[in-house]
C-alpha cells in the first residue's frame, strides 16, 4: 500500500500536504521511540 501511494501521489495539494505531515510525524515519533529505547537500554544494560 505504501508503494502504491508512492507511485500515485494525491492530486489535491491539501491531501499531499496532510500526507507529508503525517509521514513526517511518524518519522519523528519513530526517532523519539528509538532514542528512548537506546537510552533506557543503555541505563539498564
PyMOL Python script that loads the backbone (N, CA, C, O; Angstrom):
from pymol import cmd

cmd.read_pdbstr("""\
ATOM      1  N   UNK A   1       0.846  -1.199   0.000  1.00  0.00           N
ATOM      2  CA  UNK A   1       0.000   0.000   0.000  1.00  0.00           C
ATOM      3  C   UNK A   1       0.883   1.251   0.000  1.00  0.00           C
ATOM      4  O   UNK A   1       0.549   2.251  -0.635  1.00  0.00           O
ATOM      5  N   UNK A   2       1.992   1.191   0.704  1.00  0.00           N
ATOM      6  CA  UNK A   2       2.887   2.353   0.724  1.00  0.00           C
ATOM      7  C   UNK A   2       3.478   2.575  -0.656  1.00  0.00           C
ATOM      8  O   UNK A   2       3.599   3.714  -1.109  1.00  0.00           O
ATOM      9  N   UNK A   3       3.853   1.474  -1.336  1.00  0.00           N
ATOM     10  CA  UNK A   3       4.426   1.610  -2.676  1.00  0.00           C
ATOM     11  C   UNK A   3       3.372   2.168  -3.634  1.00  0.00           C
ATOM     12  O   UNK A   3       3.685   2.976  -4.509  1.00  0.00           O
ATOM     13  N   UNK A   4       2.125   1.733  -3.466  1.00  0.00           N
ATOM     14  CA  UNK A   4       1.050   2.239  -4.323  1.00  0.00           C
ATOM     15  C   UNK A   4       0.867   3.737  -4.112  1.00  0.00           C
ATOM     16  O   UNK A   4       0.657   4.480  -5.071  1.00  0.00           O
ATOM     17  N   UNK A   5       0.946   4.185  -2.851  1.00  0.00           N
ATOM     18  CA  UNK A   5       0.807   5.613  -2.575  1.00  0.00           C
ATOM     19  C   UNK A   5       1.989   6.384  -3.148  1.00  0.00           C
ATOM     20  O   UNK A   5       1.831   7.507  -3.628  1.00  0.00           O
ATOM     21  N   UNK A   6       3.168   5.783  -3.097  1.00  0.00           N
ATOM     22  CA  UNK A   6       4.356   6.466  -3.600  1.00  0.00           C
ATOM     23  C   UNK A   6       4.268   6.597  -5.114  1.00  0.00           C
ATOM     24  O   UNK A   6       4.680   7.610  -5.679  1.00  0.00           O
ATOM     25  N   UNK A   7       3.725   5.559  -5.779  1.00  0.00           N
ATOM     26  CA  UNK A   7       3.620   5.605  -7.232  1.00  0.00           C
ATOM     27  C   UNK A   7       2.529   6.579  -7.676  1.00  0.00           C
ATOM     28  O   UNK A   7       2.627   7.188  -8.741  1.00  0.00           O
ATOM     29  N   UNK A   8       1.497   6.719  -6.859  1.00  0.00           N
ATOM     30  CA  UNK A   8       0.350   7.553  -7.250  1.00  0.00           C
ATOM     31  C   UNK A   8       0.127   8.621  -6.189  1.00  0.00           C
ATOM     32  O   UNK A   8      -0.684   8.423  -5.284  1.00  0.00           O
ATOM     33  N   UNK A   9       0.826   9.748  -6.278  1.00  0.00           N
ATOM     34  CA  UNK A   9       0.643  10.814  -5.297  1.00  0.00           C
ATOM     35  C   UNK A   9      -0.743  11.430  -5.431  1.00  0.00           C
ATOM     36  O   UNK A   9      -1.303  11.447  -6.527  1.00  0.00           O
ATOM     37  N   UNK A  10      -1.304  11.935  -4.343  1.00  0.00           N
ATOM     38  CA  UNK A  10      -2.641  12.536  -4.389  1.00  0.00           C
ATOM     39  C   UNK A  10      -2.646  13.766  -5.280  1.00  0.00           C
ATOM     40  O   UNK A  10      -1.680  14.529  -5.313  1.00  0.00           O
ATOM     41  N   UNK A  11      -3.750  13.950  -6.006  1.00  0.00           N
ATOM     42  CA  UNK A  11      -3.836  15.093  -6.923  1.00  0.00           C
ATOM     43  C   UNK A  11      -4.087  16.394  -6.163  1.00  0.00           C
ATOM     44  O   UNK A  11      -3.673  17.463  -6.613  1.00  0.00           O
ATOM     45  N   UNK A  12      -4.750  16.314  -5.034  1.00  0.00           N
ATOM     46  CA  UNK A  12      -5.057  17.520  -4.275  1.00  0.00           C
ATOM     47  C   UNK A  12      -3.841  17.965  -3.472  1.00  0.00           C
ATOM     48  O   UNK A  12      -3.241  17.149  -2.772  1.00  0.00           O
ATOM     49  N   UNK A  13      -3.461  19.247  -3.556  1.00  0.00           N
ATOM     50  CA  UNK A  13      -2.311  19.735  -2.783  1.00  0.00           C
ATOM     51  C   UNK A  13      -2.554  19.653  -1.280  1.00  0.00           C
ATOM     52  O   UNK A  13      -1.618  19.485  -0.498  1.00  0.00           O
ATOM     53  N   UNK A  14      -3.826  19.775  -0.883  1.00  0.00           N
ATOM     54  CA  UNK A  14      -4.142  19.684   0.545  1.00  0.00           C
ATOM     55  C   UNK A  14      -3.879  18.256   1.030  1.00  0.00           C
ATOM     56  O   UNK A  14      -3.280  18.057   2.087  1.00  0.00           O
ATOM     57  N   UNK A  15      -4.326  17.269   0.260  1.00  0.00           N
ATOM     58  CA  UNK A  15      -4.092  15.880   0.649  1.00  0.00           C
ATOM     59  C   UNK A  15      -2.599  15.587   0.652  1.00  0.00           C
ATOM     60  O   UNK A  15      -2.106  14.863   1.518  1.00  0.00           O
ATOM     61  N   UNK A  16      -1.884  16.144  -0.308  1.00  0.00           N
ATOM     62  CA  UNK A  16      -0.433  15.932  -0.364  1.00  0.00           C
ATOM     63  C   UNK A  16       0.249  16.496   0.867  1.00  0.00           C
ATOM     64  O   UNK A  16       1.153  15.871   1.421  1.00  0.00           O
ATOM     65  N   UNK A  17      -0.183  17.683   1.301  1.00  0.00           N
ATOM     66  CA  UNK A  17       0.422  18.304   2.481  1.00  0.00           C
ATOM     67  C   UNK A  17       0.105  17.490   3.730  1.00  0.00           C
ATOM     68  O   UNK A  17       0.979  17.266   4.567  1.00  0.00           O
ATOM     69  N   UNK A  18      -1.143  17.047   3.856  1.00  0.00           N
ATOM     70  CA  UNK A  18      -1.536  16.253   5.025  1.00  0.00           C
ATOM     71  C   UNK A  18      -0.749  14.945   5.052  1.00  0.00           C
ATOM     72  O   UNK A  18      -0.286  14.514   6.108  1.00  0.00           O
ATOM     73  N   UNK A  19      -0.598  14.312   3.877  1.00  0.00           N
ATOM     74  CA  UNK A  19       0.130  13.048   3.806  1.00  0.00           C
ATOM     75  C   UNK A  19       1.591  13.256   4.182  1.00  0.00           C
ATOM     76  O   UNK A  19       2.177  12.425   4.876  1.00  0.00           O
ATOM     77  N   UNK A  20       2.192  14.372   3.726  1.00  0.00           N
ATOM     78  CA  UNK A  20       3.591  14.659   4.035  1.00  0.00           C
ATOM     79  C   UNK A  20       3.761  14.924   5.529  1.00  0.00           C
ATOM     80  O   UNK A  20       4.717  14.448   6.142  1.00  0.00           O
ATOM     81  N   UNK A  21       2.825  15.690   6.119  1.00  0.00           N
ATOM     82  CA  UNK A  21       2.910  15.974   7.552  1.00  0.00           C
ATOM     83  C   UNK A  21       2.729  14.698   8.366  1.00  0.00           C
ATOM     84  O   UNK A  21       3.399  14.502   9.381  1.00  0.00           O
ATOM     85  N   UNK A  22       1.822  13.833   7.921  1.00  0.00           N
ATOM     86  CA  UNK A  22       1.584  12.579   8.627  1.00  0.00           C
ATOM     87  C   UNK A  22       2.824  11.691   8.577  1.00  0.00           C
ATOM     88  O   UNK A  22       3.189  11.069   9.575  1.00  0.00           O
ATOM     89  N   UNK A  23       3.474  11.634   7.400  1.00  0.00           N
ATOM     90  CA  UNK A  23       4.694  10.834   7.256  1.00  0.00           C
ATOM     91  C   UNK A  23       5.809  11.415   8.126  1.00  0.00           C
ATOM     92  O   UNK A  23       6.554  10.672   8.764  1.00  0.00           O
ATOM     93  N   UNK A  24       5.920  12.744   8.150  1.00  0.00           N
ATOM     94  CA  UNK A  24       6.952  13.391   8.957  1.00  0.00           C
ATOM     95  C   UNK A  24       6.711  13.125  10.439  1.00  0.00           C
ATOM     96  O   UNK A  24       7.652  12.867  11.190  1.00  0.00           O
ATOM     97  N   UNK A  25       5.438  13.189  10.859  1.00  0.00           N
ATOM     98  CA  UNK A  25       5.099  12.925  12.256  1.00  0.00           C
ATOM     99  C   UNK A  25       5.473  11.493  12.640  1.00  0.00           C
ATOM    100  O   UNK A  25       5.991  11.251  13.730  1.00  0.00           O
ATOM    101  N   UNK A  26       5.204  10.542  11.730  1.00  0.00           N
ATOM    102  CA  UNK A  26       5.552   9.147  12.013  1.00  0.00           C
ATOM    103  C   UNK A  26       7.053   8.976  12.143  1.00  0.00           C
ATOM    104  O   UNK A  26       7.519   8.230  13.005  1.00  0.00           O
ATOM    105  N   UNK A  27       7.829   9.668  11.285  1.00  0.00           N
ATOM    106  CA  UNK A  27       9.291   9.562  11.336  1.00  0.00           C
ATOM    107  C   UNK A  27       9.807  10.136  12.651  1.00  0.00           C
ATOM    108  O   UNK A  27      10.666   9.540  13.301  1.00  0.00           O
ATOM    109  N   UNK A  28       9.275  11.306  13.043  1.00  0.00           N
ATOM    110  CA  UNK A  28       9.722  11.942  14.291  1.00  0.00           C
ATOM    111  C   UNK A  28       9.389  11.050  15.483  1.00  0.00           C
ATOM    112  O   UNK A  28      10.209  10.883  16.386  1.00  0.00           O
ATOM    113  N   UNK A  29       8.193  10.482  15.486  1.00  0.00           N
ATOM    114  CA  UNK A  29       7.783   9.619  16.593  1.00  0.00           C
ATOM    115  C   UNK A  29       8.670   8.370  16.649  1.00  0.00           C
ATOM    116  O   UNK A  29       9.043   7.916  17.731  1.00  0.00           O
ATOM    117  N   UNK A  30       9.003   7.821  15.481  1.00  0.00           N
ATOM    118  CA  UNK A  30       9.866   6.638  15.445  1.00  0.00           C
ATOM    119  C   UNK A  30      11.248   6.965  15.991  1.00  0.00           C
ATOM    120  O   UNK A  30      11.835   6.178  16.733  1.00  0.00           O
ATOM    121  N   UNK A  31      11.764   8.138  15.617  1.00  0.00           N
ATOM    122  CA  UNK A  31      13.085   8.549  16.104  1.00  0.00           C
ATOM    123  C   UNK A  31      13.055   8.742  17.618  1.00  0.00           C
ATOM    124  O   UNK A  31      13.993   8.353  18.314  1.00  0.00           O
ATOM    125  N   UNK A  32      11.984   9.339  18.124  1.00  0.00           N
ATOM    126  CA  UNK A  32      11.875   9.549  19.565  1.00  0.00           C
ATOM    127  C   UNK A  32      11.806   8.215  20.298  1.00  0.00           C
ATOM    128  O   UNK A  32      12.468   8.036  21.320  1.00  0.00           O
ATOM    129  N   UNK A  33      11.006   7.273  19.780  1.00  0.00           N
ATOM    130  CA  UNK A  33      10.901   5.961  20.425  1.00  0.00           C
ATOM    131  C   UNK A  33      12.235   5.240  20.364  1.00  0.00           C
ATOM    132  O   UNK A  33      12.637   4.590  21.330  1.00  0.00           O
ATOM    133  N   UNK A  34      12.931   5.352  19.225  1.00  0.00           N
ATOM    134  CA  UNK A  34      14.221   4.685  19.082  1.00  0.00           C
ATOM    135  C   UNK A  34      15.238   5.278  20.052  1.00  0.00           C
ATOM    136  O   UNK A  34      16.027   4.547  20.650  1.00  0.00           O
ATOM    137  N   UNK A  35      15.219   6.617  20.210  1.00  0.00           N
ATOM    138  CA  UNK A  35      16.154   7.271  21.134  1.00  0.00           C
ATOM    139  C   UNK A  35      15.856   6.859  22.575  1.00  0.00           C
ATOM    140  O   UNK A  35      16.774   6.570  23.343  1.00  0.00           O
ATOM    141  N   UNK A  36      14.567   6.833  22.942  1.00  0.00           N
ATOM    142  CA  UNK A  36      14.200   6.419  24.298  1.00  0.00           C
ATOM    143  C   UNK A  36      14.606   4.967  24.538  1.00  0.00           C
ATOM    144  O   UNK A  36      15.090   4.621  25.615  1.00  0.00           O
ATOM    145  N   UNK A  37      14.408   4.125  23.533  1.00  0.00           N
ATOM    146  CA  UNK A  37      14.756   2.714  23.670  1.00  0.00           C
ATOM    147  C   UNK A  37      16.256   2.557  23.886  1.00  0.00           C
ATOM    148  O   UNK A  37      16.682   1.775  24.736  1.00  0.00           O
ATOM    149  N   UNK A  38      17.060   3.298  23.121  1.00  0.00           N
ATOM    150  CA  UNK A  38      18.515   3.221  23.284  1.00  0.00           C
ATOM    151  C   UNK A  38      18.930   3.795  24.636  1.00  0.00           C
ATOM    152  O   UNK A  38      19.850   3.286  25.277  1.00  0.00           O
ATOM    153  N   UNK A  39      18.246   4.862  25.068  1.00  0.00           N
ATOM    154  CA  UNK A  39      18.586   5.488  26.343  1.00  0.00           C
ATOM    155  C   UNK A  39      18.327   4.516  27.490  1.00  0.00           C
ATOM    156  O   UNK A  39      19.202   4.290  28.325  1.00  0.00           O
ATOM    157  N   UNK A  40      17.117   3.938  27.530  1.00  0.00           N
ATOM    158  CA  UNK A  40      16.783   3.003  28.600  1.00  0.00           C
ATOM    159  C   UNK A  40      17.614   1.727  28.480  1.00  0.00           C
ATOM    160  O   UNK A  40      17.970   1.109  29.484  1.00  0.00           O
ATOM    161  N   UNK A  41      17.921   1.336  27.225  1.00  0.00           N
ATOM    162  CA  UNK A  41      18.751   0.147  27.039  1.00  0.00           C
ATOM    163  C   UNK A  41      20.139   0.385  27.606  1.00  0.00           C
ATOM    164  O   UNK A  41      20.725  -0.522  28.196  1.00  0.00           O
ATOM    165  N   UNK A  42      20.677   1.593  27.439  1.00  0.00           N
ATOM    166  CA  UNK A  42      21.995   1.910  27.977  1.00  0.00           C
ATOM    167  C   UNK A  42      21.964   1.979  29.492  1.00  0.00           C
ATOM    168  O   UNK A  42      22.939   1.623  30.154  1.00  0.00           O
ATOM    169  N   UNK A  43      20.827   2.445  30.055  1.00  0.00           N
ATOM    170  CA  UNK A  43      20.724   2.582  31.515  1.00  0.00           C
ATOM    171  C   UNK A  43      20.622   1.201  32.159  1.00  0.00           C
ATOM    172  O   UNK A  43      21.281   0.934  33.164  1.00  0.00           O
ATOM    173  N   UNK A  44      19.795   0.321  31.582  1.00  0.00           N
ATOM    174  CA  UNK A  44      19.542  -0.970  32.205  1.00  0.00           C
ATOM    175  C   UNK A  44      20.528  -2.048  31.764  1.00  0.00           C
ATOM    176  O   UNK A  44      20.570  -3.123  32.362  1.00  0.00           O
ATOM    177  N   UNK A  45      21.315  -1.780  30.737  1.00  0.00           N
ATOM    178  CA  UNK A  45      22.236  -2.805  30.232  1.00  0.00           C
ATOM    179  C   UNK A  45      23.384  -3.019  31.222  1.00  0.00           C
ATOM    180  O   UNK A  45      24.266  -3.843  30.977  1.00  0.00           O
TER     181      UNK A  45
END
""", "prot")
cmd.dss("prot")
cmd.show_as("cartoon", "prot")
cmd.util.cbc("prot")
cmd.orient("prot")
